[in-house]
Amino acid sequence: MSLSLSHHLFPVSSFSTAFTTYCFNLGPRGIDSAACPTLHVPGVDSVALRDADVGTTPRRGRATGSGLSPPDLSEVDWPAPSLAWEAFYPNGSINPAAAIPGGFGFYVAGPAAFSEKLAAGATHAVLSYRMMLQEGWEWVKGGKLPGIYGGEGDSSYACTGGRQEARSKCFNVRPMWRPKGQGELYTYLPLTDRNQQQLSAVPPYSTGNAQYGFSVGRNAFNFDVGRWITLAFRVKLNDVGSENGELELWVDGESVISVSGLTLRDSDKSRIKGAHFQTFFGGHEVDWASPKDQRAWFADLSGAIIE
């Protein structure tokens, strides 16, 4: 890990408002060199990894609301998280709504100062977190991980799962693991020819599914197991009437997928809403199901508004 943790969580040069749950246990009154010696980022609010503090909605599936202690694995350059949300994927589970529910799903708006700026019309933001898949993880065909979402009012919710109607009123961008740990972005964006063209051009492999979302940049990175990795997502809304929206994903501080020339909205009522904190095996069919009880942990939720 050659880059600092601050760059992993905040891989942008400037921002107006930001928060992180990384330092809360070390210094709940804020981030400074004494309270949080590893993360030197001025102007970042320190909050707890609790539903009320980070603005979560009611959830599906099994995840702790106040955080629990994840496995105690040492880190080379900085401490492992002391608190995390745990996702449990039972043997045979596919998704939080299936007969055997697995993983979890909820939305995160961020603390008040952050969510208020999103609601007021911020058009450019970053959300990030650290995660770890348990040792001995079995990939099967693939599964979803938390990402970023937005849209117009209530139309921004439930943008996934094969939704076709009102697709210009929402967007949803989540990472996905595939066999052997291959990583990609799995996107639901407005159904425009230009979006399809731009997404299809992302290397090394991108493909759309007429019934579901768009797989973008498959095998641009690989997930590791048994260690903490950092994922950071940047979304820049297009100017209404223009095709100049942007998406970017960093893994451990390295930009691995970047797409421009996109339409994420067709109305200035559309907003970046926050994080879609959802994870599960699937797909919807039984051949996607977890072959055994498995766990993953998510911590150090962070966000920054660029403009």
Secondary structure, DSSP 8 states (H G I E B T S, - for coil): --S-HHHHH--SS--SEEEESTTTTT-TT---TTT-TT---TTEEE--SSHHHHTB---EES--SS-B-------SSS---S-BEEEEE-TT---TTSSS--SEEEEE--SHHHHHHHHTT--EEEEEEEEEE-TT---TT-EE--EEEEESGGGGSS--SS--TTGGGEEEEEEEE-GGGEEEEEEE----HHHHHHHHTSSS--EE-TTS-EEEEEEEEE--SSS-EEEEEEEE---TTS--EEEEEEETTEEEEEEEEE---SSTT-EEEEEEEEEEE-SSSGGGS-SS-EEEEEEEEEEEE--
